[in-house]
């Protein structure tokens, strides 16, 4: 007998001895089953009254909601159910409006009559009965675990409807989430035994659920939408397997563990087996999560289609697996997408379906934080296209995950890859992938050629210098390792990553590009150089920029010099105050510019150029003020650092004194105990020493 038949059987019982419990995990469709399937099956002979207990804080609130639900149903059926309703028969034509919206929505003659009647508390006169007209009443209490009322009190209240009023009563809950609290006078397990007649564990028909979800998707007339729905229909059975939690390959647990953790000891395998078995208990089957995932993946599908990326079904399977896990709380929301092994739970729960080769950091970021970064996703997909084009062993080991490589490619490709890494010819993302794979090799006991990490760091520095020199753009797709993974790497590995991360996080390429633009424009069109770069970001004003600025100032006409000085003043006042500006560096840039302007000033005096001399004096004043502002800013930073240092020392001293005081108290307690036990003073001193 299936769940629906069990529910119907209970509802047909003339006088049940207790309530029926319908339990199942959140989102598995319990409420939908009752509101639709059961209600439709019983509509000719029963009335189902559903009361959600979500957030209710008192028994009085529950009883009031039951009566209000009763009133609404009477109004909808337009069927008086007892004496009080018969007396109100003349109002039945407007009764539903009163219940739903209140008397203010009625015509004026009715409003005064009904408002007078409602001055009494109508709810107090409502009597809940086993029948409503000629139909049997089925009372459903939903969300038992989501109320603030002590469970024992709540079940006692529910029992009153079942035992005393003889109403067939169904209680809906996720029993795993019900916990006895200090408020409960009786434990849940004890009160349940007295009140619940039978418990039904609801397991939905996964195939039907998936079919209904896919069939209910409204498709636009465009080709991509039609193709996406066709993809869902084609792989309906596999989507059902994902939702049900089955393995596409039917891999037994022992085989899965042995395959995933090959090389580990027997004790480690047993430990992993216990962890996996515990994890499997929490495999999610939330229908709403499934609907969200299927609907949202279309956005990914459109991008895959634009990029002409194959294996779209594998991207779909991986996406569904990830979303179901994340929405079930199995992947921490705080974790950023650079976390190395954050997806391990997903791969365990969905073996054969989840493959992190078919998901990107940008997609994970969208799932976790709702951040749809189109540029990032474009860059990631372009990287994947190039990765999939890899032919030679070196190309394969450079761009792929270690676990996706064949042993022969590792053997032939890694020596070439390492030589390129040492000479600085790899891209920064390739270095990060090398770090990832080194960590994976250690985890799964895969033998790689010996890696000299000092030479790797040297190669990274060479690549960075080349990027700065050639003015390359920042990589559009950036591979990241989260700080919470630091312990997974050797110190020399983490140092190599830190070089990359510090460089990319500091926006050095952007600053170098802006500097090159400033210097080049200053040589050609000095005033235009300041106009075009005044809103650009700079982290310093160095000697090269100073020389170019002095030459530019000397080159412009007197009519332009005033604007030149004004642009320069505003531009560098802003930059000096920014967080990126390297205020601690020597002031050689502004000092060099000052020396050059003084030379120009002397030349103006020698050649009797009073207007040019006035502009040079004005510029000199601006430069002096900038030097002063820079010194003041530096002093503020130094004062703050000194203040922080003093606070840190005071905190450390306080913590040390606290520890010493705790030790002293501990010693005092020990001495006092020994004295009370009759230990002599000499023995106490000897033991303390």
N, C-alpha and C positions, 0 to 999 in steps of 0.2 A: 504494500500500500504506500503510495507516494505522499508527500507532505500535504498537498491539497486535499487528498482523500482523508487523511488523518484529521485535518481541520474540520472538514465537513462531517465526519463521523462524530467528533466531539460536539459540534453545534447541534446535531440531531438528538443528542442525549436529552431526555426529558428533564432530568434533575441531577446534574453532575455533582459529585461530592467535593470537588475542588476546581481550581482554575487550571487552565492549560498553559504551559510555558512554551513559547516559540523562541528558540535561541539560535544564534548564528552570528558570524562576524559582521562588523559595521559595513554597510554598503552592499551586502550580498543580495538585497532585494526582498527582505522580510516584509517591509511596509508595503511595497508594491504588490506583493503576493496577496496580502490581506485586502488592500484597497481596491484591487482590480479582480484578480482571479476568484478569490473567495466571495467578494461582494456580488459579482456577476453570477456565480454558481448558486447563491442563496437568495437572490433578489426577489424571487416570487414568494418566499415564505419567511424571510428574516430581514431584520434591519440591523446593520452593523454601525455601532457608535464608536468611533475611534477618538481616544483622548491621549494627546501627547503630554508626557510628564516632564518634558525637557525644561529644565530651569525652575520648576516649581519648588516652593520652599515650605509649604505647609499643607496639612491634611485638609484644612478648610478650602484652600485654593483648589485642591483636587476635586472635592465634592461640588464646588461651585462650577467647575469646568464640565463635570459630568452632566449637571443640570442644564447648563447652557447648550451643551451638545444635544441633549434631549430636546430642548426647546427649538433649536434650529431644525432638527430632523422633523419634528411635528409640523413646523411651519412649511417645510418643503413638501411633506406628504399631505398637508392640509387635513390631517386626521386627528381629531380630539382623542386623547387617550385616557382621560379620567374625569371625575366630577368637575374639578376646577376648569378643565378645558371645555366641558359641555356648557358651562355657564357663560363661557366666553365665545360660544359658537357664533354669535352675531359679529364677532370681530375677526373671524377666520379669514375673511377676504383680504384683510390688511395685516394679518398677524406676521407674515414673513417679513414684510417691510419693517415692522416694529423691531423684530428680533435682529435683523441684519443692520438696519441703519438708524433706528430710533424714531421717535414720534415727530421730530422736526421735519421729516421728509413727507409727511402726510398732508392732505388738504386741510384747510383751516377747521372745518367742523369736526373732522376726526381727530385733529391734533389735540383739541381741548379735552375731548372725551378720553382719549388714550393716555394723554399726559396725566390726567387726574388718576387714571387707573394705575399708571406706572409710578405714582408718588408712593405707592406701596411697593415693597420689595417682592417683585413677582417671583424671583428665584426661590424665595422661601416657601411658596405655595406649590412648587413643582414636586411631583412625586415620581421617582424613577421606578418603573415596574418591569416585570419579565416580558410583557407584551405591549406593543404599540398598535392599537387597533386590532387587526387580525393577524399581525405579524409578530414573530418571536424576536426578542431583542438579544443581540450579541454585543457584549461590551468588550472593547479592546483597549488595553492600556499599553501604550508604546513608550519606548525610551526609558525603561525602568532604571537603567544605570546612569542616566543623565540628569537625575534630580538631586536636589540638596536635602531631601527629606530622608531621615534614617530609614534604611531598607526594611527593618522589622516593623516600624510604624506604618510604612506605606503598604506593605503586604497585608498587614492587619486590616487596613482600610479596604483594600481590594477584596479581601476575604469576606467582608461584610456584604458586598454586592452578590458574591457567589453563594455563600452559605446561608445568609439570612434572607436575601431577596430572591434567591434561586435564579439568578441570571447567569447564563453561560458566559464565562469570562475568560478572555485570552490575554496573557501577559507577554509582551514582546521585549526582548533584551539581548544584549551580548553578554552572556554570563561570565566570560573571561574578564570583563571590565567591572564586574560587581565585587566590591570589597567591603567587608564589615568594618565599620569605623567605631570610634569611641562613643558616638551618639547611639549606636545600636545596642539596645538592651539584650537582644538575643542575636546570635550569629546568623548570618544569611542561610547557611546550610541547615540550621535547626528550624528556622521559621519556614523555609521552603518545604521541608518535609511535611509540615502540618497543613500547608495551604495549597501547594501545587499537586494536582492529581496526576499529571503526566507531563513529561518534557519531550518536545520534538526538536531535534537538531536539524536545522534547515540547510540543505546543500542544494543550491540552484542547479537547474539543467543548463550547464555552461554553453552547450551548443545553441540552445534556444535563445539564451541571453545575447550571445554574440550575433546571432542571426537577426534578432530584433533590433539591436543597436545599429547594425550595418544597414538593414532595410529602412530604418527610420531616418537615415541621413538624407537631407534634402540636397540634391545636386543641381548646380547651375547648368546652363546649356553649353558652357564652353568645353572645349575638348579635354583640357587638363582635368577638370572636375569629373567628367565622365570616365576618363582613364583611371583616376584615383579610386572611384567607386568600383570599377571593374577589378582593380588590384585587390581591394578588400574582399570582394565576392570570391575571387579566385583562391585566395588564401584564407578563407573563412575557417576551415578546419584547423589550420595551424594557429590562427588567432585564438580559437577555442582552446587549443592545447596550452597556449601561453596563459590564458585567463584561468584555466583549471589548475595550472601548475604542473602539468605533466612534462616529461622530457621528450623532446622530439625524437631522440634516439632510444628511449626507454632504458637509459643507463642506470644500472643498480647503484646504490649509494657507495658500496665498497669499491666498485670499479671507478666511479667518479673520483673518489678521494685518491685512490692509487694513481690514477692518470694525472690528476692535478698536482699531487705532492710527491711525485716520483723522486726517489733519492732521500726522502725523509726516513727517520728511524720508525720502528714499530710503535714506540710510545708516542711519537709525534703524530703518527697516522691515527692512533686511537683518540688522541686529544682533538684532532681536527674532526674526526667522525662525531664526537660528542657535540662539538660546536655546530656542525652542520645539521645534526638531528634537531638541536634546539632551534636553529634558524628556520628549518622547514615547518615547524609548528606555526610560524607567523607568516606563512606565505599568503599574500593578500589576494582577495577576490572582490574588490570593490567595484561595483557596476559604474558608479559615477566617475571613478578614476579611469575606467576603460573608455567611457564615452568621451571624456576630456582628451585622452591620449589619441583616440582615433580621429577626433575632430581637429585637434591641433597639429597632428602630423601632416596634414594636407599642406601646411605652410612650408614644411621641410620638403615635401614631395615636389612642390613647385620649383624650389631651388635646385633640387636634384635633376629635375627635368630640364631646367634652363642650362645646367652645366653638362648635360648628356652623361650623367653618371649612372652606371648600370647597377644591378643588384638592389633595386629599390625595396624589394620585399625584405632583404636582410636589414636595411636601415629601419624599416617599419617594425620588424620583430624586436630589434634592439631597443628602439624608442619605446615601444609598449612595455617591455620588461623594465626599463629604467624608470618610467613614469609610475608604474604600479608600485615599485619598491620605494620610490621617493615619497609619494603621497601616503604610503603606509608608515612613514617615519623610519625606514630601514637605512636610509642614507641621510646623515646629519645635514640639516639645511645650512648650517654655518660654514660647512666645508666648501672652499672654492674649488674650481675645476682643476687646479694644479695638484690635487691630492692624488698620490700615486696608486694606492690600493683601495681607494674609496668605493670602487665598483665590484669588489670581490664578492660581496653578498649577493649582488645581482647575478653574477655569473654562476654562483652556487645554486640559487633559486631557479634559474632558467638555463640550465645546461643545454647547449644545442641551439638556443634561441638568441641569447645575449652574446654579442661579440663587439668589444669596444673598438674594433677596427671600423665599425659602422656607426660611430657616434663621435661628435667633436666636442671640444671644450665650450665652444659657443652655444651648441645645442643644450648642453648640460646647464650652462649659465641661464639660458632662457627658461628651462624647466624649473630651476631652483629659485631664481630671483626675478623672473619675468622680464629679463633684459634681452630684447631682440636686437642684436648688433649685426646689421646686414653686412657692413664692411668686413667684420671679423669672420662671419660665416663664408662670405665670398672667398676670402683669403684661405680659409681652412679647406674649402672644397678645391681650390686651385692646387693647394699642396697635395691633397689626396689624389688628384688627377695625375700629378707628376710622380707621386709615389707608386701609383699603379702602372705607370709606364716604365718603371725600373726594369732593366734587362740584365745588366752585368751583376755579378756577385757583390761588387763594391757598391753599386747603386742600391741594391736590395738591402744590404746591412746598414747603409747610411740612412735610409728613410723609413725602414720598417721596424716594428716591434720585434723583440728577440723571439717571442713565442710564435711569430708568423713565419720565421725563417727556416729553411731546410739546413740540415747540418753541413751539407757540402758548400752552401753559400757562406756560412759562418767560417768554414775552414779556408775558403779561397778569398773571401772578401775582406775579412777583418784585418789581415796584415796590410793590405793596401789602404784601407780606411784609416788605420792608426798613423801611417806615414803621412797621409794628407792632414790628419788632425795635428800632428807635431809641427808641420810646416805652415799651418795657419790658412790652409786653402778651403776648409769647410765653412759652411754658413753657421751662424750662431745656433739656429734650431737643430742643425745636425749634431752639434756638440751636446745639446741638451738631450737629444735622443740617445746619444752614446752613454750619457749618464744614466738615463732610464734603464737602458739595456744592461748596464753593469750591475745595477741594483736587482733587476729581474734575474740575472744569471746567479747572483748570490742567493736569492730566495729559492730558486729551483735547482740549485747545484748543477748549473750548466757551465762547462769549461770554456773560457774565452782566452785568447792570447793575453800575455801579461801587458798591462796598460801602465805606462809611465806618466803619472798624473802631473808631475812638474812640467814635463814637456807638453802635456795637453794645455796646461795653464798658459805656457809660453805661446802656444799656437793660437789660443783665444786672444791674447794681447795683440798678436800680429794681425789677426783678422779685424779687430777693432780699429787698429791704426790705419789699416787699408780703407775701412769704411769711412773713417773721418777724413782721410786724405782725398778720397774720390767723391766725397759728399753724397754717399748713398742714403737712400731713405731708410727709416726704421722698417724692420720686417713687418708686413701686414698681418701675418700669422705668427703669433709668438707662443712657443711652448713654455709652460710654467711648471715649476715644482713648488708646492706649498710649503710654508715654514714648518707645518706640523709633520712633514716628512723628513725633516733634517736628520733625525736619529737613524733613518734607514740607510744613510749614506756614510761613507768613510770621510774623515775630516778633509783629506786632500780632494775628494770628489766634491764635497760641499764648497770648498774654496774655489774650485773651478766654476761651479754654478754661480757663486756669489759675484765673480768677476763679470759674468754675462748679465746677471740680474741688476747689479749696480749700474752698469753701463746703460742698459735699456731704460731703467727706472729714472735715471738722471737726465734724460732727454738730451744727452750730449750731441747726438746727430742733429737734432733740431737746432741747438745752439750754434753748432759749427756751420750749419747751412745758413742760418740767419747772419752769422758773422761774415761768411763769404759774400753773401748778398750785399751787406753793408759796405764792405771794403771795395768790391767791384763797382758798385754804383757810385761810391764816393770818388773813385778815380775818373768816372765818365761824366756823371751828372750830380755834383755834390748836393745841391739843394733837394733834388728829387730823391737822393739816397735817404735823406732824413724823413722826407714826406712818406716814402714807401715803407720804411722800417720803424716808424715811430710806435706802431702798435705790435711789433714783433717782440719776442721774449729773448733776453740775453742774460747769460750768467756771469759775464765779466766785461770790462772795458780794458783791453790789453794794449801792448805797445804797437802792434800792427794796426789796430783800429785807430790809435792815437795819431800815428804818422799819416794815415790816409785822411783823417779828419782835418789835420793841420793843412795838408796840401789842398784839400777841398775848400777850406775857409779862405785860403790865399787865392784860390782860383776864381771864386764867385765875385760878381760885381758888388759895388757898394749898395746898390738897390736890393741885392739879395742877402747881404750879410746880416741885416737885422733879423730877417725871417730864419736864417741859418742858426743864429745864436738862440732864438726863441725855441725853435724845434728841438735843438740839442738839449737845452735846459730841461724842458718838460719831459723829454724822452728818458733822460738818465736819472732825473729825480724819481720817476716811477720805478725804473729798473733797480735802483739801489735799495728800494724798500721791499722788493719781492723776496720770497723765501728762497728762490733758486740762486740769487745773486751771491757770488763767492766773496763776501765782504772781508773775510780774513786774509785774502790774498794781498800781496804788496800793492801799493797804490801806484805802481810804475806807469799804468796807462794814463791816468789823469796828470801825474807828475811830468811824464813825457810830453803830453799835450801842452801843459803849462810852459815848459821850456821852449817848445816850438813857437807858441804864440808870443812869448817874450822876444824871441828872435825876429818874428814878423813885426812886432811893435818897434824894435830898434831900427829895422829897415824902413818903416814908415817915417820915423823921425829923421833919419838920414836923408831920405828922398823927399821930405816935406810933403807928406800925404796926410793932412790933418783929419780928413773924413775917415780914411782907412784906419788911422790911429785910434779914433774914437770907437770904432767898431771893435778893434782889437782889445781896447781897454774894457769894453763891455763884456766881451767874450772871456777875458781874463778873470773878471769879477765872478762870472758864472762858474768858471772852473774852480776858483778858490772856494766858492760856496759848496760845490759838489764834494770837494775834498773834505771840507768841514763836516758835511752831512754824513759822509762815509765814515769819518772818525767817530762821530757821535753814535752812529748805528753799531759800529764795532764795539764801542764802549758799553752800549746797552747789552749786547750779546755777552760780552765778557762778564758784566755784572750779574746777568742772569745765570751764567754758568757757575760763577762763584757762589751765588745764592743756592743753586741746586746742589753744589758740592758740599756746602755747609749743612744743608738739610739732610743729605745722604749720610754724612758723618754723624750727625746728631741721631738720626734714625738707627744707624748701625750701633752707636754707643748705647742707645736705649734698649735695643734688642739684646745686646751683650749683657747689660745690667739685669734685664729681665731673666735671661738664662741663668746668670750667676745667682740671682735671688731664688730662682726655682731650685737650683742645686742646693743652696744653703737651706731652704725649707725642707728639702728632701733629706738632707743630712740631719737636720734637727729632729725630724720625725723618726729617723732610724735610731738616733741616740736616745730619744725619749722612749722608744719601744724597748731598746736594749736595757735601759735603766729599769723600766717597769718589769722586765724579765729577770732582774737581779744580776745583770752582767756588771762586773767591776769596772771602775774608771780606767784602770790600766789596760784591761782587755779591749775596752771601747776605743782607746787611743791607738792601740796596736792595729785593730781592724780598720780604723779610719785611715791610717797610714798606708 
